[in-house]
């Protein structure tokens, strides 16, 4: 998960391509789902590599449960640029 950073591209299933755009910020709406309300565990600043990310879809398609997710290398992702 530490390798998934803004700019990374992921292949979901056979054809769906997404690009990570940025890390998310923890939101107060999720407090009840964390022990003692401490949602700082998913703060990228406090715990690098444990946060969530936003991504944009570069190539649409169908993704199903159980489909593989593959982090593409820079070389693999370059020819897939829009």
LODREN-910688 format. One record per residue: residue number from 1; residue in one letter; x, y, z of N, C-alpha, C in turn. Coordinates in Angstrom, 2 decimals. Layout:
BEGIN
ATOM     n   res        nx        ny        nz       cax       cay       caz        cx        cy        cz
ATOM   NUM     A         X         Y         Z         X         Y         Z         X         Y         Z
...
//
This chain:
BEGIN
ATOM     n   res        nx        ny        nz       cax       cay       caz        cx        cy        cz
ATOM     1     X      0.82     -1.19      0.00      0.00      0.00      0.00      0.86      1.25      0.00
ATOM     2     X      2.04      1.20      0.59      2.92      2.37      0.60      3.33      2.80     -0.80
ATOM     3     X      3.29      1.89     -1.76      3.67      2.21     -3.14      2.57      2.94     -3.90
ATOM     4     X      1.35      2.96     -3.35      0.23      3.64     -4.02      0.23      5.09     -3.56
ATOM     5     X      0.72      5.96     -4.44      0.85      7.38     -4.14      0.19      8.19     -5.25
ATOM     6     X     -0.08      9.47     -5.01     -0.64     10.28     -6.08      0.21     10.17     -7.35
ATOM     7     X     -0.48      9.92     -8.46      0.19      9.70     -9.74      0.27      8.23    -10.12
ATOM     8     X      0.11      7.35     -9.13      0.13      5.91     -9.41     -1.07      5.52    -10.26
ATOM     9     X     -0.87      4.51    -11.10     -1.96      3.99    -11.91     -2.19      2.53    -11.57
ATOM    10     X     -3.47      2.18    -11.47     -3.87      0.82    -11.11     -4.75      0.25    -12.21
ATOM    11     X     -4.51     -1.01    -12.53     -5.35     -1.73    -13.47     -6.29     -2.59    -12.64
ATOM    12     X     -7.59     -2.36    -12.78     -8.61     -3.10    -12.04     -9.27     -4.08    -12.99
ATOM    13     X     -9.18     -5.35    -12.66     -9.70     -6.37    -13.57     -8.86     -6.38    -14.84
ATOM    14     X     -9.53     -6.61    -15.97     -8.81     -6.73    -17.24     -8.61     -5.40    -17.96
ATOM    15     X     -9.45     -4.39    -17.67     -9.39     -3.21    -18.52     -9.57     -1.86    -17.84
ATOM    16     X    -10.04     -1.80    -16.61    -10.32     -0.51    -15.98     -9.02      0.08    -15.45
ATOM    17     X     -8.75      1.31    -15.86     -7.53      1.99    -15.45     -7.89      3.21    -14.61
ATOM    18     X     -7.30      3.33    -13.43     -7.51      4.49    -12.58     -6.16      5.09    -12.22
ATOM    19     X     -6.19      6.40    -11.93     -4.99      7.10    -11.50     -5.26      7.74    -10.14
ATOM    20     X     -4.41      7.47     -9.18     -4.55      8.06     -7.85     -4.26      9.55     -7.96
ATOM    21     X     -5.18     10.38     -7.44     -5.02     11.82     -7.56     -4.51     12.47     -6.28
ATOM    22     X     -4.97     11.98     -5.12     -4.49     12.55     -3.86     -4.94     11.68     -2.69
ATOM    23     X     -4.35     11.96     -1.54     -4.76     11.29     -0.31     -6.02     11.96      0.21
ATOM    24     X     -6.87     11.21      0.87     -8.06     11.79      1.48     -7.71     12.30      2.87
ATOM    25     X     -8.54     13.18      3.37     -8.41     13.64      4.75     -9.46     12.92      5.57
ATOM    26     X     -9.12     12.50      6.78    -10.13     11.87      7.62    -11.29     12.83      7.87
ATOM    27     X    -12.47     12.29      7.92    -13.69     13.08      8.09    -14.37     12.71      9.40
ATOM    28     X    -14.92     13.68     10.08    -15.59     13.45     11.34    -16.77     12.49     11.26
ATOM    29     X    -17.32     12.28     10.07    -18.45     11.37      9.90    -18.09      9.92     10.20
ATOM    30     X    -16.81      9.58     10.19    -16.41      8.19     10.39    -15.97      7.90     11.83
ATOM    31     X    -16.05      8.90     12.69    -15.63      8.75     14.09    -16.24      7.52     14.77
ATOM    32     X    -17.54      7.24     14.61    -18.13      6.10     15.32    -17.55      4.74     14.93
ATOM    33     X    -16.85      4.69     13.83    -16.33      3.41     13.35    -14.91      3.11     13.84
ATOM    34     X    -14.37      3.99     14.68    -13.02      3.81     15.19    -13.03      3.71     16.71
ATOM    35     X    -12.18      2.85     17.23    -12.07      2.67     18.68    -11.79      4.02     19.33
ATOM    36     X    -12.57      4.36     20.30    -12.46      5.62     21.03    -12.55      6.84     20.11
ATOM    37     X    -13.12      6.68     18.92    -13.29      7.79     18.00    -12.00      8.31     17.38
ATOM    38     X    -10.91      7.58     17.55     -9.61      8.04     17.05     -9.41      7.63     15.60
ATOM    39     X     -9.84      8.49     14.70     -9.70      8.19     13.28     -8.39      8.73     12.70
ATOM    40     X     -7.50      9.22     13.55     -6.20      9.71     13.08     -5.36      8.58     12.48
ATOM    41     X     -5.76      7.35     12.74     -5.03      6.20     12.20     -4.96      6.25     10.68
ATOM    42     X     -5.95      6.87     10.03     -5.94      6.92      8.57     -5.52      8.30      8.05
ATOM    43     X     -4.81      9.05      8.86     -4.26     10.33      8.43     -2.91     10.10      7.77
ATOM    44     X     -2.76     10.51      6.53     -1.50     10.33      5.82     -0.37     11.07      6.52
ATOM    45     X     -0.67     12.23      7.09      0.37     13.01      7.78      0.86     12.31      9.04
ATOM    46     X     -0.05     11.71      9.79      0.32     11.07     11.06      0.78      9.63     10.89
ATOM    47     X      0.23      8.94      9.92      0.55      7.52      9.69      0.71      7.28      8.19
ATOM    48     X      1.83      7.70      7.61      2.03      7.52      6.17      1.79      6.08      5.72
ATOM    49     X      1.05      5.96      4.64      0.76      4.64      4.09     -0.54      4.02      4.58
ATOM    50     X     -1.15      4.62      5.60     -2.39      4.06      6.14     -3.65      4.80      5.69
ATOM    51     X     -3.49      5.86      4.92     -4.66      6.65      4.53     -5.38      6.04      3.35
ATOM    52     X     -6.46      6.66      2.99     -7.22      6.29      1.80     -6.82      7.25      0.68
ATOM    53     X     -7.23      6.95     -0.54     -6.88      7.81     -1.66     -8.11      8.07     -2.54
ATOM    54     X     -8.04      9.18     -3.28     -9.00      9.46     -4.34     -8.34      9.07     -5.65
ATOM    55     X     -9.14      8.64     -6.61     -8.61      8.28     -7.92     -9.60      8.70     -9.00
ATOM    56     X     -9.07      8.95    -10.17     -9.93      9.26    -11.32     -9.88      8.09    -12.30
ATOM    57     X    -10.99      7.87    -12.97    -11.09      6.78    -13.93    -10.55      7.27    -15.27
ATOM    58     X     -9.55      6.56    -15.79     -8.98      6.90    -17.10     -9.59      6.05    -18.20
ATOM    59     X     -9.89      4.79    -17.89    -10.52      3.88    -18.84    -11.67      3.18    -18.13
ATOM    60     X    -12.89      3.41    -18.62    -14.07      2.81    -18.00    -14.19      1.33    -18.33
ATOM    61     X    -14.97      0.65    -17.52    -15.24     -0.76    -17.75    -15.95     -1.36    -16.57
ATOM    62     X    -16.01     -2.66    -16.53    -16.69     -3.39    -15.47    -15.65     -4.00    -14.54
ATOM    63     X    -15.87     -3.82    -13.24    -15.03     -4.44    -12.21    -15.94     -5.31    -11.36
ATOM    64     X    -15.51     -6.52    -11.12    -16.30     -7.46    -10.32    -15.53     -7.88     -9.09
ATOM    65     X    -16.26     -8.30     -8.06    -15.62     -8.83     -6.86    -14.68     -9.95     -7.26
ATOM    66     X    -13.48     -9.93     -6.71    -12.49    -10.96     -7.00    -11.56    -10.63     -8.15
ATOM    67     X    -11.85     -9.55     -8.90    -10.95     -9.15     -9.98     -9.60     -8.73     -9.41
ATOM    68     X     -8.53     -9.00    -10.14     -7.22     -8.58     -9.65     -7.05     -7.06     -9.74
ATOM    69     X     -6.23     -6.54     -8.86     -5.84     -5.13     -8.88     -4.33     -5.11     -9.00
ATOM    70     X     -3.83     -4.41    -10.02     -2.39     -4.41    -10.25     -1.86     -2.99    -10.32
ATOM    71     X     -0.84     -2.71     -9.52     -0.16     -1.43     -9.56      0.79     -1.45    -10.75
ATOM    72     X      0.60     -0.50    -11.67      1.43     -0.47    -12.87      2.73      0.28    -12.61
ATOM    73     X      3.79     -0.18    -13.22      5.06      0.54    -13.15      4.94      1.78    -14.04
ATOM    74     X      5.84      2.73    -13.88      5.83      3.94    -14.70      5.92      3.59    -16.18
ATOM    75     X      6.71      2.58    -16.50      6.88      2.17    -17.89      5.58      1.58    -18.45
ATOM    76     X      4.88      0.79    -17.65      3.62      0.19    -18.10      2.53      1.24    -18.25
ATOM    77     X      2.52      2.22    -17.36      1.46      3.22    -17.34      1.63      4.27    -18.43
ATOM    78     X      2.85      4.58    -18.83      3.12      5.66    -19.79      2.34      5.51    -21.10
ATOM    79     X      2.33      4.34    -21.74      1.60      4.24    -23.01      0.08      4.34    -22.84
ATOM    80     X     -0.40      4.25    -21.62     -1.84      4.28    -21.36     -2.35      5.68    -21.06
ATOM    81     X     -1.48      6.68    -21.13     -1.89      8.06    -20.83     -2.92      8.52    -21.84
ATOM    82     X     -3.82      9.35    -21.34     -4.86      9.92    -22.21     -4.28     10.99    -23.08
//
